[in-house]
Amino acid sequence: MTTPRLASSRRSRTRANGDGTVYQRKDGRWEAAGYVLAPGHTRKRVRVYGTTRKDAMAKLTEKIAASNRGLPVAAADSTVSAYLAYWLDGVAIHHLRENTYTRYAAAIRLHINPGLGARKLARLTTRDVRTLLDGLRTTCQCCAQQQDMKRQRCCAIGQCCEKRLSPLTVTYLHAVLKSALEHAVREDELPRNVARNVKTATPRPRRFQPFTTAEARQFLHRASKDQLHALYELALRTGLRKGELLGLHWEDLDLNGGTATIHRSLQRTRSQGLTVLNTKTLASERRIALPTECISSLKIHQERQQEERQAAGKGWTDSDLVFTTPQGKPLDPTNLTRRFRRLLHSSGLRTIRFHDLRHSTATLLLEQGVDLVVIKELLGHAHIGVTAGVYAHVRLRLQRQAIDTLGNALGPTGTPDDSPTAAVVR
């Protein structure tokens, strides 16, 4: 009587074909295995682990479900290049902005895959990653990628230009690799992230040359005669990014209340061309106060835009953007950069990047004694550490000025005023 019940119980625990298998290992962990779609349109057997049977089966079921939807699942025995292809197209693409995804793909294609692509993911070591990064620091990229073979220049004719990657670029490549391998750890494909064990030197921040107070005044005076006067006023007086300026809509501005809501950015992407996207980060979404000068220039700009709308007639593109072409279309960021450089040249000012107007805003505010927290909120930085780090040299100079001011007030030691009574602070 008991035999049929045992048989029935065993049959109830039998899994259907394709569901995979699950069992408990000697070390106490549960292991589940099954076949899934792998990069290259092949099928491979993957293994996942969990602290409980339910946990292991949940991980395997998730992989099988993704495989059934046509998404390849990387396996530990796949190559690094195959895994990175899976990570880019199956994971990163859903979390990154298009331009960021494009930069990640270029970094992997040009620099990571040539050095590590053929290695097995499961056999990747810390030494492999360190060797890759050391090679990127010391190897001429023209030679490594044979960029000059077609042009018959530089390395192709035996005159190496020694074009090496900057420390900042090497750090960026390291970060991309770390991010990809971290996902492999989360999916239990790797026991640890070997890229995390490699320490890279902190790159020096990019040097920038913001406007001095005199240069800023000269720039604003010359810009007052330009059609984009309102844009340049906003850029220098509020520190808005180029994309944030070009993505401003009239509905984002409250000219009566004197505020602007920043939550969009105009970017050029490969698939959609000029398009308005969300701001760079969540912290970039902010509401700022508009200076009186900006409000006045924006009202004049609005009147001029109405005249352009009437002149264009049916050829006007109603985008509601604040800064447009004479036909109402979005301004291309590259064209804005060209116009900015021409304005600097005609003003007799030294050439700086457009982004340096943002640095000028922060620097001038710091020199006027504005609190770092206020500057951080105005610029839309995610953390105050970003603001403090970028403008550390400015703060150091201000500290030096403060110390010198105190030294002048105290005077040299041993003067007649140097008495216990005079030293009391009241």
Disulfide bonds with the S-S distance in Angstrom:
none
